[in-house]
Amino acid sequence: MSGNASCSHRIRLFRNDWLEKLTLISPFAFATTWSAILIFGAYMGWGTVDVVRGIGLMVLGMLVWTVFEYALHRFLFHMKLDSAAGKQLLFLIHGNHHADPGDRYRNMMPLVVSVTLGGLCWAGFVALAGRPGSLLFLGFGLGYVIYDTIHYACHQWPMRGPVLKQLKRHHLRHHYARTDGNYSISAIFWDRLLGTGIPGKRQEIRSRRKPVAG
């Protein structure tokens, strides 16, 4: 693996060409693969519970995803490791994205990772809830697809409109202001609730103007 790259070339993570290809994903591959997975998840969960409970399980699954997303980004992607091997591992799984955030083929999780993790989570939900666990996974998977679509858009699309602009500003502050905050991408309320939000310039100015108590 190597973290060295010129501005005109993609950062290479593996010397082996086959392994290197596994680190890349196109929007088309993402869309077709995860559409098929979600359709299959809906098929497996169909009829296992009534409609109201089914919707509730899907909503719960999406909420679980938002927690998973925050925790994964904060505690795994940005954990502190001092050894050379540890730093190399962190560069492989996330540091390369910070080194080159504009690489459109590394703005989403590669399929070898997302499908593997998705399968493990699906199995866990089914073990926990039986066949209705597929509906939990369906919500979880929808949450993931929304997350990675938003992440891709933050780096590749203009994102017009107040909500989309806010999502983009929130994530780009994580890249270009401080990396120790704004860990959420799709559910940015978690950063506010957990105190990891990065204030914008206006918020910083207002906080400086507040009188000191005492």
C-alpha positions as a Markdown table, in Angstrom:
| # | Residue | x | y | z |
|---|---|---|---|---|
| 1 | Met | 0.0 | 0.0 | 0.0 |
| 2 | Ser | 1.1 | 3.5 | -0.6 |
| 3 | Gly | -0.2 | 7.0 | 0.4 |
| 4 | Asn | 1.9 | 8.8 | -2.2 |
| 5 | Ala | 0.3 | 10.1 | -5.4 |
| 6 | Ser | 0.7 | 13.0 | -7.7 |
| 7 | Cys | -2.2 | 15.4 | -8.3 |
| 8 | Ser | -2.9 | 13.9 | -11.7 |
| 9 | His | -3.1 | 10.3 | -10.5 |
| 10 | Arg | -5.3 | 8.3 | -8.2 |
| 11 | Ile | -3.8 | 7.3 | -4.9 |
| 12 | Arg | -2.8 | 3.7 | -5.2 |
| 13 | Leu | -3.6 | 1.5 | -2.2 |
| 14 | Phe | -2.4 | -1.9 | -3.4 |
| 15 | Arg | 0.4 | -3.0 | -5.7 |
| 16 | Asn | -1.8 | -5.8 | -6.9 |
| 17 | Asp | -4.1 | -4.6 | -9.8 |
| 18 | Trp | -6.9 | -7.0 | -8.8 |
| 19 | Leu | -7.0 | -5.8 | -5.2 |
| 20 | Glu | -6.7 | -2.2 | -6.3 |
| 21 | Lys | -9.9 | -2.6 | -8.4 |
| 22 | Leu | -11.7 | -3.8 | -5.4 |
| 23 | Thr | -11.2 | -0.4 | -3.7 |
| 24 | Leu | -13.1 | 1.4 | -6.5 |
| 25 | Ile | -16.8 | 1.7 | -7.1 |
| 26 | Ser | -18.8 | 3.5 | -9.8 |
| 27 | Pro | -22.2 | 5.0 | -9.2 |
| 28 | Phe | -23.7 | 2.5 | -11.6 |
| 29 | Ala | -22.3 | -0.5 | -9.8 |
| 30 | Phe | -23.5 | 1.0 | -6.5 |
| 31 | Ala | -27.0 | 1.6 | -7.7 |
| 32 | Thr | -27.5 | -1.7 | -9.5 |
| 33 | Thr | -26.0 | -3.8 | -6.7 |
| 34 | Trp | -27.8 | -2.2 | -3.8 |
| 35 | Ser | -31.1 | -1.9 | -5.7 |
| 36 | Ala | -31.0 | -5.7 | -6.1 |
| 37 | Ile | -30.1 | -6.2 | -2.4 |
| 38 | Leu | -33.0 | -4.0 | -1.2 |
| 39 | Ile | -35.5 | -5.6 | -3.5 |
| 40 | Phe | -34.4 | -9.1 | -2.2 |
| 41 | Gly | -34.7 | -7.8 | 1.3 |
| 42 | Ala | -38.2 | -6.6 | 0.7 |
| 43 | Tyr | -39.1 | -9.9 | -0.8 |
| 44 | Met | -37.7 | -11.8 | 2.2 |
| 45 | Gly | -39.6 | -9.6 | 4.7 |
| 46 | Trp | -42.9 | -9.4 | 2.8 |
| 47 | Gly | -45.8 | -10.9 | 4.8 |
| 48 | Thr | -43.8 | -11.7 | 7.9 |
| 49 | Val | -45.7 | -9.0 | 9.9 |
| 50 | Asp | -48.6 | -6.6 | 9.3 |
| 51 | Val | -48.1 | -3.4 | 7.4 |
| 52 | Val | -47.9 | -1.1 | 10.5 |
| 53 | Arg | -45.3 | -3.3 | 12.2 |
| 54 | Gly | -43.4 | -3.7 | 9.0 |
| 55 | Ile | -43.1 | 0.1 | 8.5 |
| 56 | Gly | -42.1 | 0.4 | 12.2 |
| 57 | Leu | -39.3 | -2.2 | 11.7 |
| 58 | Met | -38.1 | -0.4 | 8.7 |
| 59 | Val | -38.0 | 3.0 | 10.4 |
| 60 | Leu | -36.2 | 1.4 | 13.4 |
| 61 | Gly | -33.7 | -0.1 | 11.0 |
| 62 | Met | -33.0 | 3.3 | 9.4 |
| 63 | Leu | -32.5 | 4.8 | 12.9 |
| 64 | Val | -30.1 | 2.0 | 13.8 |
| 65 | Trp | -28.2 | 2.9 | 10.6 |
| 66 | Thr | -27.8 | 6.5 | 11.6 |
| 67 | Val | -26.2 | 5.4 | 14.9 |
| 68 | Phe | -24.0 | 2.9 | 13.1 |
| 69 | Glu | -23.0 | 5.6 | 10.6 |
| 70 | Tyr | -22.0 | 8.0 | 13.3 |
| 71 | Ala | -20.1 | 5.4 | 15.4 |
| 72 | Leu | -18.3 | 3.9 | 12.4 |
| 73 | His | -17.1 | 7.3 | 11.3 |
| 74 | Arg | -16.1 | 8.6 | 14.7 |
| 75 | Phe | -14.7 | 5.6 | 16.4 |
| 76 | Leu | -13.3 | 3.4 | 13.6 |
| 77 | Phe | -12.5 | 5.8 | 10.7 |
| 78 | His | -10.9 | 8.4 | 13.0 |
| 79 | Met | -9.5 | 6.3 | 15.8 |
| 80 | Lys | -5.9 | 7.2 | 16.9 |
| 81 | Leu | -3.2 | 4.6 | 16.2 |
| 82 | Asp | 0.4 | 5.3 | 16.8 |
| 83 | Ser | 2.1 | 2.3 | 15.1 |
| 84 | Ala | 3.2 | 2.4 | 11.5 |
| 85 | Ala | 0.9 | -0.6 | 10.7 |
| 86 | Gly | -2.0 | 1.1 | 12.4 |
| 87 | Lys | -1.6 | 4.3 | 10.5 |
| 88 | Gln | -1.3 | 2.4 | 7.3 |
| 89 | Leu | -4.5 | 0.5 | 8.1 |
| 90 | Leu | -6.4 | 3.8 | 8.8 |
| 91 | Phe | -5.1 | 5.3 | 5.6 |
| 92 | Leu | -6.4 | 2.3 | 3.7 |
| 93 | Ile | -9.9 | 2.3 | 5.2 |
| 94 | His | -10.5 | 6.1 | 5.3 |
| 95 | Gly | -7.4 | 8.3 | 5.3 |
| 96 | Asn | -7.1 | 8.0 | 1.5 |
| 97 | His | -10.5 | 9.7 | 1.2 |
| 98 | His | -9.3 | 12.7 | 3.2 |
| 99 | Ala | -6.1 | 12.8 | 1.1 |
| 100 | Asp | -8.1 | 12.9 | -2.1 |
| 101 | Pro | -11.8 | 13.7 | -1.4 |
| 102 | Gly | -12.6 | 14.4 | -5.0 |
| 103 | Asp | -12.0 | 10.9 | -6.3 |
| 104 | Arg | -15.4 | 10.0 | -7.5 |
| 105 | Tyr | -14.6 | 6.2 | -7.5 |
| 106 | Arg | -13.8 | 6.3 | -3.8 |
| 107 | Asn | -16.6 | 8.6 | -2.6 |
| 108 | Met | -18.7 | 5.5 | -1.8 |
| 109 | Met | -17.9 | 2.3 | 0.2 |
| 110 | Pro | -16.5 | -0.3 | -2.1 |
| 111 | Leu | -18.8 | -3.3 | -2.7 |
| 112 | Val | -16.5 | -5.8 | -1.2 |
| 113 | Val | -16.9 | -3.9 | 2.1 |
| 114 | Ser | -20.5 | -2.7 | 2.0 |
| 115 | Val | -22.0 | -6.0 | 0.8 |
| 116 | Thr | -20.0 | -8.0 | 3.3 |
| 117 | Leu | -20.9 | -5.8 | 6.2 |
| 118 | Gly | -24.5 | -5.6 | 5.0 |
| 119 | Gly | -24.7 | -9.4 | 4.9 |
| 120 | Leu | -23.4 | -9.7 | 8.4 |
| 121 | Cys | -25.8 | -7.1 | 9.7 |
| 122 | Trp | -28.7 | -8.8 | 7.9 |
| 123 | Ala | -27.8 | -12.1 | 9.5 |
| 124 | Gly | -27.6 | -10.4 | 12.9 |
| 125 | Phe | -31.1 | -8.9 | 12.4 |
| 126 | Val | -32.6 | -12.2 | 11.4 |
| 127 | Ala | -30.9 | -13.9 | 14.4 |
| 128 | Leu | -32.4 | -11.2 | 16.7 |
| 129 | Ala | -35.9 | -10.9 | 15.3 |
| 130 | Gly | -36.4 | -14.0 | 13.1 |
| 131 | Arg | -37.8 | -13.5 | 9.6 |
| 132 | Pro | -39.1 | -10.0 | 10.3 |
| 133 | Gly | -35.4 | -9.1 | 10.8 |
| 134 | Ser | -35.3 | -8.8 | 7.0 |
| 135 | Leu | -37.5 | -5.7 | 7.3 |
| 136 | Leu | -35.1 | -4.3 | 9.9 |
| 137 | Phe | -32.3 | -4.8 | 7.4 |
| 138 | Leu | -34.4 | -3.2 | 4.7 |
| 139 | Gly | -34.6 | 0.0 | 6.7 |
| 140 | Phe | -30.9 | -0.3 | 7.6 |
| 141 | Gly | -29.9 | -0.8 | 4.0 |
| 142 | Leu | -32.1 | 2.1 | 2.8 |
| 143 | Gly | -30.3 | 4.2 | 5.4 |
| 144 | Tyr | -27.0 | 3.1 | 4.1 |
| 145 | Val | -27.9 | 3.9 | 0.5 |
| 146 | Ile | -29.2 | 7.4 | 1.5 |
| 147 | Tyr | -25.9 | 8.0 | 3.4 |
| 148 | Asp | -23.6 | 7.0 | 0.6 |
| 149 | Thr | -25.7 | 8.8 | -2.0 |
| 150 | Ile | -25.5 | 12.0 | 0.1 |
| 151 | His | -21.8 | 11.5 | 0.7 |
| 152 | Tyr | -21.2 | 11.1 | -3.1 |
| 153 | Ala | -23.3 | 14.2 | -3.8 |
| 154 | Cys | -21.4 | 16.3 | -1.2 |
| 155 | His | -18.2 | 15.8 | -3.2 |
| 156 | Gln | -19.5 | 15.6 | -6.8 |
| 157 | Trp | -22.8 | 17.5 | -7.1 |
| 158 | Pro | -23.7 | 21.2 | -6.5 |
| 159 | Met | -26.6 | 20.2 | -4.0 |
| 160 | Arg | -29.0 | 23.2 | -4.3 |
| 161 | Gly | -31.7 | 23.9 | -1.8 |
| 162 | Pro | -31.5 | 24.7 | 1.9 |
| 163 | Val | -31.5 | 21.1 | 3.2 |
| 164 | Leu | -29.0 | 19.8 | 0.6 |
| 165 | Lys | -26.7 | 22.8 | 1.1 |
| 166 | Gln | -26.8 | 22.3 | 4.8 |
| 167 | Leu | -25.8 | 18.6 | 4.4 |
| 168 | Lys | -23.0 | 19.6 | 2.1 |
| 169 | Arg | -21.7 | 22.4 | 4.4 |
| 170 | His | -21.8 | 20.0 | 7.4 |
| 171 | His | -19.7 | 17.4 | 5.7 |
| 172 | Leu | -17.2 | 19.6 | 4.0 |
| 173 | Arg | -16.4 | 21.3 | 7.3 |
| 174 | His | -15.3 | 17.8 | 8.4 |
| 175 | His | -12.9 | 17.8 | 5.5 |
| 176 | Tyr | -11.7 | 21.4 | 5.4 |
| 177 | Ala | -12.1 | 22.8 | 8.9 |
| 178 | Arg | -11.5 | 20.0 | 11.4 |
| 179 | Thr | -11.6 | 16.3 | 11.1 |
| 180 | Asp | -12.5 | 15.8 | 14.8 |
| 181 | Gly | -16.2 | 16.6 | 14.3 |
| 182 | Asn | -19.2 | 16.5 | 12.0 |
| 183 | Tyr | -19.1 | 12.7 | 11.8 |
| 184 | Ser | -22.7 | 12.3 | 10.7 |
| 185 | Ile | -23.5 | 12.7 | 7.0 |
| 186 | Ser | -27.1 | 11.8 | 6.6 |
| 187 | Ala | -28.4 | 12.3 | 10.1 |
| 188 | Ile | -26.5 | 15.4 | 11.2 |
| 189 | Phe | -28.6 | 15.9 | 14.3 |
| 190 | Trp | -26.4 | 13.3 | 16.0 |
| 191 | Asp | -23.4 | 15.7 | 16.0 |
| 192 | Arg | -25.5 | 18.3 | 17.7 |
| 193 | Leu | -26.9 | 15.9 | 20.3 |
| 194 | Leu | -23.5 | 14.4 | 21.0 |
| 195 | Gly | -21.5 | 17.7 | 21.0 |
| 196 | Thr | -19.3 | 16.9 | 18.0 |
| 197 | Gly | -20.6 | 19.6 | 15.6 |
| 198 | Ile | -18.1 | 22.0 | 14.1 |
| 199 | Pro | -19.4 | 25.5 | 14.3 |
| 200 | Gly | -19.6 | 27.7 | 11.2 |
| 201 | Lys | -17.9 | 31.2 | 11.1 |
| 202 | Arg | -21.1 | 32.9 | 12.3 |
| 203 | Gln | -21.5 | 30.6 | 15.2 |
| 204 | Glu | -17.9 | 31.1 | 16.2 |
| 205 | Ile | -18.3 | 34.9 | 16.1 |
| 206 | Arg | -21.5 | 34.7 | 18.2 |
| 207 | Ser | -19.8 | 32.5 | 20.8 |
| 208 | Arg | -16.8 | 34.9 | 21.1 |
| 209 | Arg | -19.2 | 37.8 | 21.7 |
| 210 | Lys | -20.9 | 36.1 | 24.6 |
| 211 | Pro | -20.0 | 37.7 | 28.0 |
| 212 | Val | -18.0 | 35.5 | 30.4 |
| 213 | Ala | -20.0 | 34.6 | 33.5 |
| 214 | Gly | -18.6 | 35.8 | 36.9 |
